[in-house]
Amino acid sequence: MIRDKFPDLLSISGPQDYATVMNAVHSAVPYQHDPFVDLLPAKRRSASAQAAQEVGVKLTPKHYAYLKISEGCNHKCSFCIIPSMRGKLASRSVVDVLAEAEKLDKAGVKELLVISQDTSAYGSDLKYAGGSWRGHEYRTSMLDLCRGLGQLGVWVRLHYVYPYPHVDEIIPLMAQGLVLPYLDIPFQHGSPSVLKRMKRPAFAENTLERIKTWRKICPELVIRSTFIVGFPGETEAEFQELLDWLKEAKLDRVGCFQYSPVDGATANDLADPVPDDIKAERYERFMKTQAKISKARLKKMVGRTLDVLVDEIDEDGVLSGRSYADAPEIDGRVYLSCDFPLKPGQMVRAKVLESNEHDLHAEAIEE
């Protein structure tokens, strides 16, 4: 009916279906690659099928890569505007993600960092549709994705995990060594009343008990998180609930932000904004509390021998890398002393000699 009325119409697509729109535009007006102005390389042509193949541009070092499994988010957290900017959850099929991961593995990548806006919800929009990879069937779900990635033999690190009940199924895979025993979970606060105002998903879950259970199943588990202090209406009592929660949870890696209004966020309409000076004071108290926890957690690493992925050698010749407990750019480092040559991307065994609030110092072991 639409095409009858508008015969010159190029394409019909649904809301926010930018891929269909761009494909239609490129079909009507084929893009001509200009090597003098384009930042991205031209598509390759297969000699056999003459089919254009996308050429990926990797902006990270050769030895690690981010693996995006979905776009958008179905939540309506009051401080966030991601759903209005990027739309609802749109997962990639598990076969596509595993195929990309396999290519990265073959290209020499040793660590895959799984990212999205909500990794735990992966595949729910596709009703967990299945597919075949390497002769085995996998569902488009967080669990099956982890099972598949675990077959590659590279480090697999999970980010932006919401503490839904089914996350419990991932912990045994960590204990088995299929994925790194590392969870990045944005808890955001420890007070149920603040979490309710934030409209955080799974805020009612007993996260402290679940953390204890996870650590019983996988004692090596490292948990990182981020928190917001000074959220509108946050009382001193609610902030103290957060500190008490933090002391009991004993998280390994923690970041904290002072609440700042975001244009379009519904939290802007909440009553009783917290004054800036109180936000700053609470931030300092929070960070001092976590610094003690982090220092104690890292001290337990002293004397252990760990696999360390070398990241860089600075201009002064200082070697640094990361263990399974450290994500690039956001966590601490392992500083290495070594009397044999090492290079970025190399995996080495190292004995931890010292620790502080954020980093480890270790001696590389030649094997």
GIURKA-V868948 format. One record per backbone hydrogen bond with DSSP energy under -1.0 kcal/mol. NH is the residue of the N-H (numbers start at 1). CO is the residue of the C=O. If there is no record, write none. Layout:
nh = {NH & NH}
co = {CO & CO}
This chain:
nh = {5 & 6 & 9 & 17 & 18 & 21 & 22 & 23 & 24 & 25 & 26 & 27 & 28 & 29 & 37 & 38 & 44 & 46 & 50 & 53 & 64 & 65 & 67 & 69 & 71 & 73 & 78 & 80 & 85 & 86 & 87 & 90 & 92 & 97 & 98 & 99 & 100 & 101 & 102 & 103 & 104 & 105 & 106 & 107 & 108 & 109 & 110 & 111 & 112 & 113 & 114 & 115 & 119 & 122 & 124 & 128 & 131 & 133 & 136 & 138 & 140 & 141 & 145 & 146 & 147 & 148 & 149 & 150 & 151 & 152 & 155 & 157 & 159 & 161 & 164 & 167 & 168 & 169 & 170 & 174 & 175 & 176 & 177 & 178 & 180 & 182 & 183 & 184 & 185 & 187 & 188 & 189 & 195 & 196 & 197 & 198 & 200 & 203 & 205 & 207 & 210 & 211 & 212 & 213 & 214 & 215 & 216 & 217 & 218 & 221 & 222 & 224 & 225 & 227 & 228 & 229 & 233 & 234 & 239 & 240 & 241 & 242 & 243 & 244 & 245 & 246 & 247 & 248 & 249 & 250 & 252 & 253 & 255 & 257 & 259 & 265 & 267 & 268 & 269 & 270 & 279 & 280 & 281 & 282 & 283 & 284 & 285 & 286 & 287 & 288 & 289 & 290 & 291 & 292 & 293 & 294 & 295 & 296 & 297 & 298 & 299 & 301 & 302 & 303 & 304 & 306 & 308 & 309 & 310 & 311 & 312 & 314 & 317 & 320 & 321 & 322 & 326 & 331 & 334 & 335 & 336 & 337 & 345 & 346 & 348 & 350 & 351 & 352 & 353 & 354 & 356 & 360 & 361 & 362 & 363 & 364 & 365}
co = {1 & 2 & 6 & 14 & 16 & 17 & 18 & 19 & 20 & 21 & 22 & 23 & 24 & 25 & 34 & 34 & 53 & 51 & 46 & 44 & 61 & 111 & 113 & 115 & 90 & 87 & 198 & 77 & 81 & 82 & 83 & 71 & 69 & 93 & 94 & 95 & 96 & 97 & 98 & 99 & 100 & 101 & 102 & 103 & 105 & 104 & 63 & 63 & 155 & 65 & 157 & 67 & 160 & 119 & 121 & 123 & 138 & 136 & 133 & 131 & 129 & 139 & 141 & 142 & 143 & 144 & 145 & 146 & 148 & 149 & 110 & 112 & 114 & 184 & 162 & 164 & 165 & 166 & 167 & 170 & 171 & 172 & 174 & 173 & 156 & 180 & 222 & 158 & 224 & 185 & 226 & 187 & 191 & 192 & 193 & 194 & 195 & 200 & 202 & 205 & 206 & 207 & 208 & 209 & 210 & 211 & 212 & 213 & 214 & 218 & 181 & 183 & 253 & 255 & 188 & 257 & 272 & 231 & 235 & 236 & 237 & 238 & 239 & 240 & 241 & 242 & 243 & 244 & 245 & 246 & 223 & 223 & 225 & 227 & 229 & 262 & 78 & 265 & 266 & 267 & 275 & 276 & 277 & 278 & 279 & 280 & 281 & 282 & 283 & 284 & 285 & 286 & 287 & 288 & 289 & 290 & 291 & 292 & 293 & 294 & 295 & 298 & 299 & 352 & 301 & 350 & 348 & 322 & 346 & 320 & 320 & 318 & 314 & 312 & 334 & 309 & 323 & 327 & 321 & 360 & 319 & 362 & 310 & 343 & 308 & 306 & 363 & 304 & 361 & 361 & 359 & 333 & 354 & 335 & 351 & 337 & 349}
